[in-house]
Each structure stands twice: as structure tokens, then as C-alpha cells.
Amino acid sequence: MTRPARNILLTPGPATTTQGVKDALAVPDICPREGEFGAVVAAIRSGLLEVAGADPRTHTAVLVGGPGTAAVEAAIGSAVPPNGRLLVMSNGAYGERAAAIARVLGVSHSCWDVPWTESPSPEEFSARLAGPGGPFTHAFWVHHETTTGMLNPLDAFAEACRSRGVVPIVDAMSSFAGMPLPLGRLPIGYLITSSNKCLQGMAGIGIVFSRLDALGASRGSARSVALDLHAHEAGERSGQFPFTPPVQVAYALLQAVRETLEETVAGRAARYRSCYESMLAGMERLGFEALLPPALRSGLLTAFRTPARPGFGYGALHDHLLGLGVTLYPGKLPGTDTFRVANIGDITTADIRTFLTGVETYTNAL
């Protein structure tokens, strides 16, 4: 069988996967009610807790079939009780999406809109928890807001929640496994990620880490049948999804988790950092300007201002690079012309050099 060409995805997910993860998709057809698949589910869940540095006596990893947004919806819709109230801190498209989810599900909430190129301080966040619109029982924020490449605080925001008795719900979709997030020592009720970002698996499974006490306290609060986090957790304890799972994607995720543990999160973070530094230095050498100041950048994705050069167009740059097997992502910031370059997935500094050579070839031809 001819193996597919390797593409370099400099996008915030899906990310470039290893050949091992691709190969893991090719398994015999199997009914997900069989014991073999139940063992796969159990191994994924225990492996994810190991990646997270969390104790199975205090935490669980719940798998939700669907995009990462399905996991966000499952967490928001299942965690906040009918008499609870959610604060949504939004400084990007994904915070805005969480507020839309809360609104559609009828979750009592208040949205704190922050400019998309700013991140509130821990003091501002703490004050907001005690401010108008409350009292709040839960708070949501995006750790790595890939609209801009913003990295919002994690430890300090979680501590502010703990001090006020508020349960944090954190979207770590594009940061988990890409940087150390020691979940076991953080006072976070729910942390959400996806199979296809820094875990380097295939798209199709959302993941919600939860403290068992937080999950237990919210039992009966689910506003969805298919996205009932408690039903997923109860079924998966015996190796069963409550509804038909993406079977082959689960096998690929198990392989991705094993590869993550082998590389280690620290090792992966160092590789990503090396790719980021090479990419940033090369783009700045070519005259491109990053949108955010260094202190706010995640080092996992960088938004660049589209240069005002005669003849330059993001679409043309994208198509030129696509011909070289490299994929870029358009910008998402209203009123500002940007494009984004991620450095997550199974990529190396050699891949970054391929990208930079392509960008230089395109700009030199203008």
C-alpha cells in the first residue's frame, strides 16, 4: 500500500501526525461493544491522566465523540447546575463561542468581553469574579486563544477561583500536551482539550478532564442527551461510549497518547519552542511583524500582520506554500488583516526551514 504524502500543517489543528498514528487507523472492523475496544478506551483514559499528571483517585478523563467544541459544550452544559451562574472571560473567538454555547443551552451566565489583543491581569480577573453579574459559581476562560496566539494565565486565574469558591472550566484545547500543565496540583474543576491538537492524534474526539468531586457535584445538570458528561463518564468506566464512538480515531488516539508519553510533555514543549524560535526569527528577518507583544504569545501559534506590500496577498502566499506541501491558516481578528502560523504537531525545525524558504521565494517574486 502506498503511504500518503507528508504535509506540513502549520495550523492550530488538525496538526501533522506521525506515521505511527496514521497506521493506527488501519484496524480490522470491530464493534465498539466488544471487550477489545473497551480495553482501548481504558488505556486512553489512563494514559491521558498520566500525560496530565493527575491521579485517577481524584480526576477522570472523559472522551466525547465529535470536535473539540462538542467537549466544550458538554462541559458547560453539564457542569453548571440550574441554580449556578457562569462567568465567561472572552478575549477571542473561542471565548465568544463559549458564551454562545451558554446562551443557546440556557446556562445562566455573564460574558466579560476583553479586547482581543489584551489579557486581563489576575487581579482584574479576581475582581471580576466578585463584580457585577454575580455571584458566580463557575468561570470559563481559554488558556491558549488561537484567534491571536494569546496565552492567558492558568495558575493565577485558577487560584483566584479557588479563593472565591468558584469552579474553573478551562479550554486548553491547543495548549494541553504542548506545554506542562500539571493538572493534579491545579485547582481546576474541568479542563478541555482535543485529540487533534498537541496530542497529535486525529480529529474526532474531545476530552474533558474533571475533578471527580466537581463532576459528582454537578450530576443531574446536563442540558443535552448526547453531550451529557456524566453519562459519558459512567459508560466509559466500563469501556463503553454512551453512543457510537469514532472507533478508528480512538485507536489513533491511543497511539498518539503512547507517543506523547514516550516523547514526554517537556520534550514536546522543547521541540515546539525550538520550532517557534526558528519560525519567528525567520519571519522577522523577512520583514513580518507579530501581532502580539512577546509577553502575551503562547509560543504555539503566532498571528502576523499582513504586510502592506504591493502585490502581497495572503491567499496567494497560502496557495504558493500549499504547492510545497505546507498549509497556513487565515487570520480571525475583526478589523485587522492577519494570518496565523502554528508550530504544533509532528513538525521539526527542518519543516520550519521549508516553510521559510517558501515564504522567501514568494516575497522575492513580488
Short mmCIF file of the C-alpha atoms (twelve columns), coordinates in Angstrom:
data_MODEL
# 
_entry.id   MODEL 
# 
loop_
_atom_site.group_PDB 
_atom_site.id 
_atom_site.type_symbol 
_atom_site.label_atom_id 
_atom_site.label_alt_id 
_atom_site.label_comp_id 
_atom_site.label_asym_id 
_atom_site.label_seq_id 
_atom_site.Cartn_x 
_atom_site.Cartn_y 
_atom_site.Cartn_z 
_atom_site.pdbx_PDB_model_num 
ATOM 1   C CA . MET A 1   0.000   0.000  0.000  1 
ATOM 2   C CA . THR A 2   1.351   3.428  -0.962 1 
ATOM 3   C CA . ARG A 3   1.672   5.698  2.021  1 
ATOM 4   C CA . PRO A 4   0.195   9.199  1.716  1 
ATOM 5   C CA . ALA A 5   2.417   12.211 1.210  1 
ATOM 6   C CA . ARG A 6   3.500   14.002 4.366  1 
ATOM 7   C CA . ASN A 7   2.075   17.508 4.600  1 
ATOM 8   C CA . ILE A 8   3.310   20.205 6.965  1 
ATOM 9   C CA . LEU A 9   0.267   21.692 8.710  1 
ATOM 10  C CA . LEU A 10  1.193   24.982 10.369 1 
ATOM 11  C CA . THR A 11  -2.377  25.276 11.649 1 
ATOM 12  C CA . PRO A 12  -3.897  25.176 15.149 1 
ATOM 13  C CA . GLY A 13  -5.313  21.712 14.495 1 
ATOM 14  C CA . PRO A 14  -5.689  19.298 12.931 1 
ATOM 15  C CA . ALA A 15  -1.934  19.044 13.201 1 
ATOM 16  C CA . THR A 16  0.633   16.978 11.334 1 
ATOM 17  C CA . THR A 17  0.593   13.408 12.645 1 
ATOM 18  C CA . THR A 18  3.266   10.732 12.790 1 
ATOM 19  C CA . GLN A 19  3.223   7.713  10.527 1 
ATOM 20  C CA . GLY A 20  2.545   5.604  13.593 1 
ATOM 21  C CA . VAL A 21  -0.675  7.493  14.309 1 
ATOM 22  C CA . LYS A 22  -1.742  7.217  10.670 1 
ATOM 23  C CA . ASP A 23  -1.026  3.494  10.666 1 
ATOM 24  C CA . ALA A 24  -3.100  3.023  13.831 1 
ATOM 25  C CA . LEU A 25  -6.229  3.945  11.858 1 
ATOM 26  C CA . ALA A 26  -5.943  0.758  9.795  1 
ATOM 27  C CA . VAL A 27  -7.517  -1.744 12.181 1 
ATOM 28  C CA . PRO A 28  -10.000 -4.533 11.455 1 
ATOM 29  C CA . ASP A 29  -13.640 -3.533 11.659 1 
ATOM 30  C CA . ILE A 30  -14.756 -4.029 15.240 1 
ATOM 31  C CA . CYS A 31  -17.957 -3.499 17.180 1 
ATOM 32  C CA . PRO A 32  -17.281 -0.905 19.896 1 
ATOM 33  C CA . ARG A 33  -19.242 -3.055 22.376 1 
ATOM 34  C CA . GLU A 34  -16.529 -5.719 22.272 1 
ATOM 35  C CA . GLY A 35  -14.065 -6.126 25.110 1 
ATOM 36  C CA . GLU A 36  -11.113 -5.281 22.868 1 
ATOM 37  C CA . PHE A 37  -12.420 -1.782 22.279 1 
ATOM 38  C CA . GLY A 38  -13.262 -1.386 25.949 1 
ATOM 39  C CA . ALA A 39  -9.595  -2.046 26.706 1 
ATOM 40  C CA . VAL A 40  -8.626  0.690  24.205 1 
ATOM 41  C CA . VAL A 41  -10.942 3.172  25.943 1 
ATOM 42  C CA . ALA A 42  -9.495  2.277  29.351 1 
ATOM 43  C CA . ALA A 43  -5.915  2.623  28.091 1 
ATOM 44  C CA . ILE A 44  -6.643  6.031  26.518 1 
ATOM 45  C CA . ARG A 45  -8.223  7.346  29.710 1 
ATOM 46  C CA . SER A 46  -5.434  6.159  31.985 1 
ATOM 47  C CA . GLY A 47  -2.773  7.375  29.560 1 
ATOM 48  C CA . LEU A 48  -4.367  10.823 29.351 1 
ATOM 49  C CA . LEU A 49  -4.344  11.124 33.148 1 
ATOM 50  C CA . GLU A 50  -0.656  10.222 33.086 1 
ATOM 51  C CA . VAL A 51  0.018   12.904 30.463 1 
ATOM 52  C CA . ALA A 52  -1.897  15.377 32.661 1 
ATOM 53  C CA . GLY A 53  -0.066  14.393 35.825 1 
ATOM 54  C CA . ALA A 54  -3.403  13.671 37.502 1 
ATOM 55  C CA . ASP A 55  -4.334  10.953 39.999 1 
ATOM 56  C CA . PRO A 56  -7.223  8.656  38.957 1 
ATOM 57  C CA . ARG A 57  -8.404  8.773  42.570 1 
ATOM 58  C CA . THR A 58  -9.170  12.483 42.187 1 
ATOM 59  C CA . HIS A 59  -9.538  13.049 38.434 1 
ATOM 60  C CA . THR A 60  -11.081 11.473 35.369 1 
ATOM 61  C CA . ALA A 61  -10.633 11.886 31.612 1 
ATOM 62  C CA . VAL A 62  -13.946 11.784 29.730 1 
ATOM 63  C CA . LEU A 63  -13.989 11.150 25.980 1 
ATOM 64  C CA . VAL A 64  -16.643 12.828 23.822 1 
ATOM 65  C CA . GLY A 65  -17.074 11.860 20.184 1 
ATOM 66  C CA . GLY A 66  -17.017 14.955 17.955 1 
ATOM 67  C CA . PRO A 67  -14.983 18.135 17.518 1 
ATOM 68  C CA . GLY A 68  -13.350 19.930 20.413 1 
ATOM 69  C CA . THR A 69  -16.342 22.258 20.538 1 
ATOM 70  C CA . ALA A 70  -18.515 19.270 21.486 1 
ATOM 71  C CA . ALA A 71  -16.352 18.790 24.568 1 
ATOM 72  C CA . VAL A 72  -16.686 22.482 25.437 1 
ATOM 73  C CA . GLU A 73  -20.452 22.201 25.080 1 
ATOM 74  C CA . ALA A 74  -20.523 19.024 27.173 1 
ATOM 75  C CA . ALA A 75  -18.534 20.690 29.956 1 
ATOM 76  C CA . ILE A 76  -20.515 23.938 30.056 1 
ATOM 77  C CA . GLY A 77  -23.847 22.182 29.652 1 
ATOM 78  C CA . SER A 78  -23.127 19.546 32.302 1 
ATOM 79  C CA . ALA A 79  -21.056 21.390 34.900 1 
ATOM 80  C CA . VAL A 80  -23.154 24.433 35.753 1 
ATOM 81  C CA . PRO A 81  -26.261 23.499 37.793 1 
ATOM 82  C CA . PRO A 82  -29.630 25.169 37.176 1 
ATOM 83  C CA . ASN A 83  -29.066 27.468 40.155 1 
ATOM 84  C CA . GLY A 84  -25.466 28.217 39.162 1 
ATOM 85  C CA . ARG A 85  -24.028 31.137 37.211 1 
ATOM 86  C CA . LEU A 86  -21.097 31.162 34.817 1 
ATOM 87  C CA . LEU A 87  -18.609 33.953 34.120 1 
ATOM 88  C CA . VAL A 88  -17.181 33.686 30.594 1 
ATOM 89  C CA . MET A 89  -13.962 35.648 30.055 1 
ATOM 90  C CA . SER A 90  -13.742 36.260 26.312 1 
ATOM 91  C CA . ASN A 91  -10.746 37.774 24.537 1 
ATOM 92  C CA . GLY A 92  -11.040 35.871 21.275 1 
ATOM 93  C CA . ALA A 93  -13.302 33.877 19.006 1 
ATOM 94  C CA . TYR A 94  -13.281 30.807 21.242 1 
ATOM 95  C CA . GLY A 95  -14.298 32.674 24.370 1 
ATOM 96  C CA . GLU A 96  -17.036 34.221 22.252 1 
ATOM 97  C CA . ARG A 97  -18.094 30.738 21.131 1 
ATOM 98  C CA . ALA A 98  -18.301 29.547 24.740 1 
ATOM 99  C CA . ALA A 99  -20.632 32.453 25.553 1 
ATOM 100 C CA . ALA A 100 -22.783 31.461 22.557 1 
ATOM 101 C CA . ILE A 101 -22.928 27.876 23.850 1 
ATOM 102 C CA . ALA A 102 -24.032 29.080 27.290 1 
ATOM 103 C CA . ARG A 103 -26.690 31.272 25.708 1 
ATOM 104 C CA . VAL A 104 -28.119 28.541 23.475 1 
ATOM 105 C CA . LEU A 105 -28.138 25.989 26.307 1 
ATOM 106 C CA . GLY A 106 -29.844 28.399 28.661 1 
ATOM 107 C CA . VAL A 107 -26.958 28.422 31.147 1 
ATOM 108 C CA . SER A 108 -27.161 31.481 33.390 1 
ATOM 109 C CA . HIS A 109 -24.031 33.459 32.570 1 
ATOM 110 C CA . SER A 110 -22.328 36.792 32.125 1 
ATOM 111 C CA . CYS A 111 -19.812 37.427 29.346 1 
ATOM 112 C CA . TRP A 112 -16.811 39.619 30.170 1 
ATOM 113 C CA . ASP A 113 -15.620 40.940 26.809 1 
ATOM 114 C CA . VAL A 114 -11.932 41.845 26.807 1 
ATOM 115 C CA . PRO A 115 -10.159 43.352 23.743 1 
ATOM 116 C CA . TRP A 116 -8.789  40.509 21.655 1 
ATOM 117 C CA . THR A 117 -5.190  41.721 21.872 1 
ATOM 118 C CA . GLU A 118 -5.248  42.051 25.671 1 
ATOM 119 C CA . SER A 119 -5.181  39.622 28.571 1 
ATOM 120 C CA . PRO A 120 -6.571  40.636 31.968 1 
ATOM 121 C CA . SER A 121 -4.313  40.529 34.986 1 
ATOM 122 C CA . PRO A 122 -5.015  38.044 37.783 1 
ATOM 123 C CA . GLU A 123 -6.133  40.988 39.926 1 
ATOM 124 C CA . GLU A 124 -8.638  42.094 37.282 1 
ATOM 125 C CA . PHE A 125 -9.887  38.546 36.924 1 
ATOM 126 C CA . SER A 126 -10.334 38.147 40.678 1 
ATOM 127 C CA . ALA A 127 -12.176 41.454 40.915 1 
ATOM 128 C CA . ARG A 128 -14.476 40.428 38.084 1 
ATOM 129 C CA . LEU A 129 -15.396 37.220 39.914 1 
ATOM 130 C CA . ALA A 130 -16.692 39.403 42.729 1 
ATOM 131 C CA . GLY A 131 -18.070 42.102 40.464 1 
ATOM 132 C CA . PRO A 132 -21.374 42.789 38.728 1 
ATOM 133 C CA . GLY A 133 -23.303 39.942 37.183 1 
ATOM 134 C CA . GLY A 134 -22.559 37.515 40.005 1 
ATOM 135 C CA . PRO A 135 -22.404 35.760 42.299 1 
ATOM 136 C CA . PHE A 136 -20.656 33.209 40.104 1 
ATOM 137 C CA . THR A 137 -20.366 29.504 40.786 1 
ATOM 138 C CA . HIS A 138 -18.232 28.723 37.706 1 
ATOM 139 C CA . ALA A 139 -15.791 30.613 35.480 1 
ATOM 140 C CA . PHE A 140 -14.697 29.824 31.912 1 
ATOM 141 C CA . TRP A 141 -11.669 31.062 30.025 1 
ATOM 142 C CA . VAL A 142 -9.485  29.938 27.121 1 
ATOM 143 C CA . HIS A 143 -5.914  29.191 28.113 1 
ATOM 144 C CA . HIS A 144 -4.454  29.382 24.590 1 
ATOM 145 C CA . GLU A 145 -6.691  31.623 22.491 1 
ATOM 146 C CA . THR A 146 -5.689  30.673 18.958 1 
ATOM 147 C CA . THR A 147 -7.534  33.639 17.466 1 
ATOM 148 C CA . THR A 148 -4.336  35.583 18.113 1 
ATOM 149 C CA . GLY A 149 -1.921  33.146 19.780 1 
ATOM 150 C CA . MET A 150 -2.700  34.682 23.176 1 
ATOM 151 C CA . LEU A 151 -1.718  32.750 26.300 1 
ATOM 152 C CA . ASN A 152 -3.997  33.686 29.185 1 
ATOM 153 C CA . PRO A 153 -2.958  32.911 32.782 1 
ATOM 154 C CA . LEU A 154 -3.774  29.484 34.134 1 
ATOM 155 C CA . ASP A 155 -2.376  29.089 37.649 1 
ATOM 156 C CA . ALA A 156 -3.214  32.605 38.803 1 
ATOM 157 C CA . PHE A 157 -6.763  32.579 37.410 1 
ATOM 158 C CA . ALA A 158 -7.365  29.129 38.929 1 
ATOM 159 C CA . GLU A 159 -6.121  30.345 42.304 1 
ATOM 160 C CA . ALA A 160 -8.417  33.380 42.117 1 
ATOM 161 C CA . CYS A 161 -11.315 30.986 41.528 1 
ATOM 162 C CA . ARG A 162 -10.277 28.762 44.426 1 
ATOM 163 C CA . SER A 163 -10.090 31.691 46.825 1 
ATOM 164 C CA . ARG A 164 -13.665 32.686 45.935 1 
ATOM 165 C CA . GLY A 165 -15.166 29.203 45.809 1 
ATOM 166 C CA . VAL A 166 -15.665 29.315 42.022 1 
ATOM 167 C CA . VAL A 167 -15.201 26.196 39.850 1 
ATOM 168 C CA . PRO A 168 -12.916 26.824 36.832 1 
ATOM 169 C CA . ILE A 169 -13.781 25.447 33.386 1 
ATOM 170 C CA . VAL A 170 -10.690 25.899 31.183 1 
ATOM 171 C CA . ASP A 171 -10.432 25.497 27.425 1 
ATOM 172 C CA . ALA A 172 -6.895  24.136 26.976 1 
ATOM 173 C CA . MET A 173 -7.723  22.874 23.511 1 
ATOM 174 C CA . SER A 174 -4.478  23.955 21.881 1 
ATOM 175 C CA . SER A 175 -2.131  24.015 24.869 1 
ATOM 176 C CA . PHE A 176 -2.611  20.666 26.621 1 
ATOM 177 C CA . ALA A 177 0.359   18.348 25.885 1 
ATOM 178 C CA . GLY A 178 2.145   21.246 24.180 1 
ATOM 179 C CA . MET A 179 3.378   22.696 27.464 1 
ATOM 180 C CA . PRO A 180 3.473   21.318 31.007 1 
ATOM 181 C CA . LEU A 181 0.032   21.642 32.635 1 
ATOM 182 C CA . PRO A 182 0.269   19.759 35.947 1 
ATOM 183 C CA . LEU A 183 -3.437  19.243 36.399 1 
ATOM 184 C CA . GLY A 184 -3.010  17.294 39.608 1 
ATOM 185 C CA . ARG A 185 -1.795  20.328 41.520 1 
ATOM 186 C CA . LEU A 186 -4.079  22.939 39.951 1 
ATOM 187 C CA . PRO A 187 -7.477  23.777 41.487 1 
ATOM 188 C CA . ILE A 188 -9.291  23.326 38.158 1 
ATOM 189 C CA . GLY A 189 -12.682 21.636 38.018 1 
ATOM 190 C CA . TYR A 190 -12.741 20.971 34.270 1 
ATOM 191 C CA . LEU A 191 -10.038 21.204 31.600 1 
ATOM 192 C CA . ILE A 192 -10.911 20.631 27.948 1 
ATOM 193 C CA . THR A 193 -8.766  19.546 25.013 1 
ATOM 194 C CA . SER A 194 -8.981  17.581 21.778 1 
ATOM 195 C CA . SER A 195 -7.382  14.571 20.130 1 
ATOM 196 C CA . ASN A 196 -6.023  16.517 17.173 1 
ATOM 197 C CA . LYS A 197 -4.015  19.386 18.635 1 
ATOM 198 C CA . CYS A 198 -0.850  18.982 20.725 1 
ATOM 199 C CA . LEU A 199 -1.701  15.345 21.457 1 
ATOM 200 C CA . GLN A 200 -1.049  14.852 17.730 1 
ATOM 201 C CA . GLY A 201 -3.911  12.418 17.128 1 
ATOM 202 C CA . MET A 202 -6.675  12.505 14.543 1 
ATOM 203 C CA . ALA A 203 -9.680  14.815 14.768 1 
ATOM 204 C CA . GLY A 204 -12.877 13.345 16.193 1 
ATOM 205 C CA . ILE A 205 -12.590 13.033 19.985 1 
ATOM 206 C CA . GLY A 206 -12.969 15.830 22.508 1 
ATOM 207 C CA . ILE A 207 -11.564 15.314 26.006 1 
ATOM 208 C CA . VAL A 208 -12.771 16.725 29.304 1 
ATOM 209 C CA . PHE A 209 -10.588 16.257 32.357 1 
ATOM 210 C CA . SER A 210 -12.560 16.718 35.541 1 
ATOM 211 C CA . ARG A 211 -12.064 16.554 39.241 1 
ATOM 212 C CA . LEU A 212 -14.293 13.739 40.465 1 
ATOM 213 C CA . ASP A 213 -15.747 15.902 43.227 1 
ATOM 214 C CA . ALA A 214 -16.689 18.663 40.750 1 
ATOM 215 C CA . LEU A 215 -18.262 16.171 38.357 1 
ATOM 216 C CA . GLY A 216 -20.178 14.496 41.159 1 
ATOM 217 C CA . ALA A 217 -21.498 17.802 42.493 1 
ATOM 218 C CA . SER A 218 -22.999 18.669 39.100 1 
ATOM 219 C CA . ARG A 219 -24.757 15.367 38.488 1 
ATOM 220 C CA . GLY A 220 -28.213 15.894 37.000 1 
ATOM 221 C CA . SER A 221 -27.326 19.262 35.452 1 
ATOM 222 C CA . ALA A 222 -26.825 18.148 31.844 1 
ATOM 223 C CA . ARG A 223 -28.782 20.087 29.228 1 
ATOM 224 C CA . SER A 224 -28.122 17.598 26.432 1 
ATOM 225 C CA . VAL A 225 -28.631 13.886 25.916 1 
ATOM 226 C CA . ALA A 226 -25.738 13.283 23.509 1 
ATOM 227 C CA . LEU A 227 -23.383 15.644 25.392 1 
ATOM 228 C CA . ASP A 228 -24.167 14.590 28.948 1 
ATOM 229 C CA . LEU A 229 -20.721 14.471 30.551 1 
ATOM 230 C CA . HIS A 230 -21.970 12.290 33.411 1 
ATOM 231 C CA . ALA A 231 -23.415 9.701  31.023 1 
ATOM 232 C CA . HIS A 232 -20.129 9.591  29.110 1 
ATOM 233 C CA . GLU A 233 -18.144 9.134  32.315 1 
ATOM 234 C CA . ALA A 234 -20.460 6.405  33.620 1 
ATOM 235 C CA . GLY A 235 -20.295 4.446  30.364 1 
ATOM 236 C CA . GLU A 236 -16.571 4.856  29.825 1 
ATOM 237 C CA . ARG A 237 -15.799 3.472  33.275 1 
ATOM 238 C CA . SER A 238 -16.832 0.128  31.788 1 
ATOM 239 C CA . GLY A 239 -15.202 0.836  28.428 1 
ATOM 240 C CA . GLN A 240 -18.351 1.969  26.627 1 
ATOM 241 C CA . PHE A 241 -19.245 5.274  24.982 1 
ATOM 242 C CA . PRO A 242 -22.945 6.009  25.539 1 
ATOM 243 C CA . PHE A 243 -23.301 6.486  21.758 1 
ATOM 244 C CA . THR A 244 -21.406 5.176  18.736 1 
ATOM 245 C CA . PRO A 245 -17.782 6.327  19.029 1 
ATOM 246 C CA . PRO A 246 -15.293 7.136  16.239 1 
ATOM 247 C CA . VAL A 247 -13.637 3.729  16.573 1 
ATOM 248 C CA . GLN A 248 -10.603 4.140  14.306 1 
ATOM 249 C CA . VAL A 249 -9.910  7.625  15.693 1 
ATOM 250 C CA . ALA A 250 -9.787  6.074  19.171 1 
ATOM 251 C CA . TYR A 251 -7.100  3.595  18.086 1 
ATOM 252 C CA . ALA A 252 -5.131  6.505  16.614 1 
ATOM 253 C CA . LEU A 253 -5.570  8.476  19.844 1 
ATOM 254 C CA . LEU A 254 -4.206  5.593  21.891 1 
ATOM 255 C CA . GLN A 255 -1.110  5.558  19.692 1 
ATOM 256 C CA . ALA A 256 -0.814  9.344  19.989 1 
ATOM 257 C CA . VAL A 257 -1.032  9.163  23.789 1 
ATOM 258 C CA . ARG A 258 1.674   6.498  23.859 1 
ATOM 259 C CA . GLU A 259 3.897   8.668  21.646 1 
ATOM 260 C CA . THR A 260 3.251   11.671 23.890 1 
ATOM 261 C CA . LEU A 261 4.316   9.723  26.963 1 
ATOM 262 C CA . GLU A 262 7.405   8.476  25.120 1 
ATOM 263 C CA . GLU A 263 8.456   11.963 23.991 1 
ATOM 264 C CA . THR A 264 7.279   13.459 27.317 1 
ATOM 265 C CA . VAL A 265 5.394   16.729 27.513 1 
ATOM 266 C CA . ALA A 266 8.611   18.523 28.461 1 
ATOM 267 C CA . GLY A 267 10.361  17.113 25.414 1 
ATOM 268 C CA . ARG A 268 7.485   18.041 23.140 1 
ATOM 269 C CA . ALA A 269 7.334   21.543 24.582 1 
ATOM 270 C CA . ALA A 270 11.072  21.954 23.922 1 
ATOM 271 C CA . ARG A 271 10.640  20.800 20.313 1 
ATOM 272 C CA . TYR A 272 7.727   23.172 19.801 1 
ATOM 273 C CA . ARG A 273 9.733   26.001 21.358 1 
ATOM 274 C CA . SER A 274 12.661  25.364 19.025 1 
ATOM 275 C CA . CYS A 275 10.317  25.434 16.032 1 
ATOM 276 C CA . TYR A 276 8.718   28.653 17.295 1 
ATOM 277 C CA . GLU A 277 12.037  30.420 17.771 1 
ATOM 278 C CA . SER A 278 13.268  29.387 14.322 1 
ATOM 279 C CA . MET A 279 9.984   30.436 12.712 1 
ATOM 280 C CA . LEU A 280 9.810   33.786 14.490 1 
ATOM 281 C CA . ALA A 281 13.424  34.684 13.731 1 
ATOM 282 C CA . GLY A 282 12.920  33.806 10.078 1 
ATOM 283 C CA . MET A 283 9.668   35.713 9.709  1 
ATOM 284 C CA . GLU A 284 11.119  38.805 11.385 1 
ATOM 285 C CA . ARG A 285 14.149  38.578 9.088  1 
ATOM 286 C CA . LEU A 286 11.734  38.598 6.146  1 
ATOM 287 C CA . GLY A 287 10.028  41.722 7.492  1 
ATOM 288 C CA . PHE A 288 6.883   40.251 9.075  1 
ATOM 289 C CA . GLU A 289 5.513   41.721 12.317 1 
ATOM 290 C CA . ALA A 290 3.907   39.617 15.042 1 
ATOM 291 C CA . LEU A 291 0.541   40.902 16.255 1 
ATOM 292 C CA . LEU A 292 1.059   40.395 19.996 1 
ATOM 293 C CA . PRO A 293 3.914   41.552 22.220 1 
ATOM 294 C CA . PRO A 294 6.278   38.780 23.368 1 
ATOM 295 C CA . ALA A 295 4.831   38.583 26.890 1 
ATOM 296 C CA . LEU A 296 1.400   37.533 25.594 1 
ATOM 297 C CA . ARG A 297 2.493   34.997 22.976 1 
ATOM 298 C CA . SER A 298 1.931   31.290 23.558 1 
ATOM 299 C CA . GLY A 299 4.897   30.095 21.513 1 
ATOM 300 C CA . LEU A 300 2.482   27.586 19.928 1 
ATOM 301 C CA . LEU A 301 0.785   29.838 17.362 1 
ATOM 302 C CA . THR A 302 1.690   33.312 16.156 1 
ATOM 303 C CA . ALA A 303 -0.529  35.814 14.380 1 
ATOM 304 C CA . PHE A 304 1.321   38.037 11.909 1 
ATOM 305 C CA . ARG A 305 0.118   41.300 10.449 1 
ATOM 306 C CA . THR A 306 -0.358  41.032 6.713  1 
ATOM 307 C CA . PRO A 307 2.262   43.379 5.249  1 
ATOM 308 C CA . ALA A 308 1.185   46.344 3.151  1 
ATOM 309 C CA . ARG A 309 3.475   45.419 0.275  1 
ATOM 310 C CA . PRO A 310 2.456   45.960 -3.334 1 
ATOM 311 C CA . GLY A 311 1.235   42.666 -4.742 1 
ATOM 312 C CA . PHE A 312 1.263   40.780 -1.430 1 
ATOM 313 C CA . GLY A 313 -1.820  38.715 -0.641 1 
ATOM 314 C CA . TYR A 314 -2.402  36.066 1.984  1 
ATOM 315 C CA . GLY A 315 -4.361  33.954 -0.476 1 
ATOM 316 C CA . ALA A 316 -1.501  33.901 -2.973 1 
ATOM 317 C CA . LEU A 317 1.019   33.108 -0.214 1 
ATOM 318 C CA . HIS A 318 -1.202  30.293 1.046  1 
ATOM 319 C CA . ASP A 319 -1.535  28.780 -2.423 1 
ATOM 320 C CA . HIS A 320 2.206   29.058 -3.093 1 
ATOM 321 C CA . LEU A 321 3.018   27.243 0.151  1 
ATOM 322 C CA . LEU A 322 0.295   24.661 -0.417 1 
ATOM 323 C CA . GLY A 323 2.093   23.683 -3.592 1 
ATOM 324 C CA . LEU A 324 5.115   22.918 -1.407 1 
ATOM 325 C CA . GLY A 325 3.071   20.781 0.987  1 
ATOM 326 C CA . VAL A 326 2.786   23.495 3.647  1 
ATOM 327 C CA . THR A 327 -0.565  24.743 4.969  1 
ATOM 328 C CA . LEU A 328 -1.138  28.145 6.630  1 
ATOM 329 C CA . TYR A 329 -4.197  29.482 8.430  1 
ATOM 330 C CA . PRO A 330 -6.001  32.784 7.771  1 
ATOM 331 C CA . GLY A 331 -6.475  35.401 10.453 1 
ATOM 332 C CA . LYS A 332 -9.573  35.712 12.605 1 
ATOM 333 C CA . LEU A 333 -9.243  39.136 14.231 1 
ATOM 334 C CA . PRO A 334 -12.041 41.507 13.138 1 
ATOM 335 C CA . GLY A 335 -10.811 44.718 11.584 1 
ATOM 336 C CA . THR A 336 -7.171  43.600 11.397 1 
ATOM 337 C CA . ASP A 337 -5.556  41.881 8.430  1 
ATOM 338 C CA . THR A 338 -3.582  38.947 9.816  1 
ATOM 339 C CA . PHE A 339 -2.622  35.351 9.154  1 
ATOM 340 C CA . ARG A 340 -1.513  32.675 11.589 1 
ATOM 341 C CA . VAL A 341 1.407   30.252 11.795 1 
ATOM 342 C CA . ALA A 342 1.237   27.391 14.302 1 
ATOM 343 C CA . ASN A 343 4.163   25.216 15.325 1 
ATOM 344 C CA . ILE A 344 2.386   22.246 16.914 1 
ATOM 345 C CA . GLY A 345 2.116   18.681 15.671 1 
ATOM 346 C CA . ASP A 346 4.788   16.340 14.387 1 
ATOM 347 C CA . ILE A 347 6.979   19.066 12.917 1 
ATOM 348 C CA . THR A 348 10.666  19.885 13.193 1 
ATOM 349 C CA . THR A 349 12.939  22.837 12.560 1 
ATOM 350 C CA . ALA A 350 13.625  21.320 9.119  1 
ATOM 351 C CA . ASP A 351 9.909   21.734 8.349  1 
ATOM 352 C CA . ILE A 352 10.124  25.333 9.518  1 
ATOM 353 C CA . ARG A 353 13.043  25.917 7.131  1 
ATOM 354 C CA . THR A 354 10.917  24.538 4.290  1 
ATOM 355 C CA . PHE A 355 8.176   26.992 5.244  1 
ATOM 356 C CA . LEU A 356 10.529  29.959 5.491  1 
ATOM 357 C CA . THR A 357 12.168  29.148 2.160  1 
ATOM 358 C CA . GLY A 358 8.714   29.087 0.591  1 
ATOM 359 C CA . VAL A 359 7.782   32.440 2.128  1 
ATOM 360 C CA . GLU A 360 11.057  33.979 0.962  1 
ATOM 361 C CA . THR A 361 10.595  32.644 -2.569 1 
ATOM 362 C CA . TYR A 362 7.109   34.127 -2.698 1 
ATOM 363 C CA . THR A 363 8.119   37.557 -1.337 1 
ATOM 364 C CA . ASN A 364 11.179  37.794 -3.580 1 
ATOM 365 C CA . ALA A 365 8.951   37.254 -6.606 1 
ATOM 366 C CA . LEU A 366 6.717   40.245 -5.817 1 
# 
